[in-house]
Amino acid sequence: MDYIIDPLTITTTSIATKIKLEIVSLELFKSCIIRVLFYDVIDKLVKIEVITLDTEYANWSNDDSFIFDYVKRTLNIP
């Protein structure tokens, strides 16, 4: 059951050391939605981002490393 509360600010700091990519949806020849899961050193999930690959979709081709590079570039991951 969900309970409604007054707005509450929660601030946390985590250091991600690994990401996992999941294709959430795929529209052939057009776009895909990618879920990016960030994990810390003990494999605890610390953050989730969702990004869309659309304007550069044609660059994907048959090289899946393109997706990894695209995610890193889009989310400013070094």
C-alpha positions in Angstrom: 0.0 0.0 0.0 1.2 3.5 -0.8 1.1 6.3 1.7 1.0 10.0 0.7 3.5 12.1 2.7 4.6 15.8 2.6 7.5 16.4 0.2 10.7 15.1 1.7 14.2 15.7 0.3 16.5 12.7 0.3 20.1 13.2 -0.7 22.5 10.3 -1.1 26.0 10.0 -2.5 27.1 6.8 -4.2 30.0 5.8 -6.4 29.1 3.7 -9.4 31.7 1.3 -10.6 29.7 -0.7 -13.2 26.7 -0.3 -15.5 24.3 -2.8 -17.0 22.3 -2.0 -20.1 18.9 -3.2 -20.9 16.8 -2.6 -24.0 13.4 -1.7 -22.8 11.8 -1.3 -26.1 12.8 -1.5 -29.7 11.1 0.0 -32.8 12.9 -1.5 -35.8 14.6 1.0 -38.1 13.6 3.9 -35.8 14.6 3.9 -32.1 15.1 2.0 -28.9 14.8 2.8 -25.2 17.7 1.8 -23.0 17.6 1.4 -19.2 21.0 2.0 -17.7 21.5 0.5 -14.2 24.4 1.8 -12.1 26.0 -0.4 -9.5 28.5 0.2 -6.8 31.5 -1.9 -5.8 29.4 -4.4 -3.9 26.9 -4.7 -6.8 24.2 -2.6 -5.1 22.0 -0.8 -7.5 22.5 2.9 -6.9 20.9 4.7 -9.8 18.7 4.1 -12.9 18.6 6.2 -16.0 16.5 5.8 -19.1 17.7 7.1 -22.5 16.4 6.9 -26.0 18.5 6.2 -29.1 16.7 7.7 -32.1 18.6 10.2 -34.2 21.7 8.0 -34.2 19.8 4.7 -34.5 21.1 4.1 -38.0 24.7 4.1 -36.7 24.0 1.1 -34.5 24.3 -1.3 -37.4 25.6 -4.7 -36.2 28.1 -3.4 -33.7 26.7 -3.5 -30.1 29.7 -1.6 -28.8 28.1 1.4 -30.4 25.3 1.2 -27.8 27.8 1.2 -24.9 29.6 4.2 -26.4 26.4 6.0 -27.1 25.3 5.5 -23.5 28.6 6.7 -22.1 28.6 9.8 -24.4 24.9 10.6 -23.6 25.3 10.3 -19.8 28.8 11.8 -19.7 30.3 8.7 -18.3 34.1 8.8 -18.5 
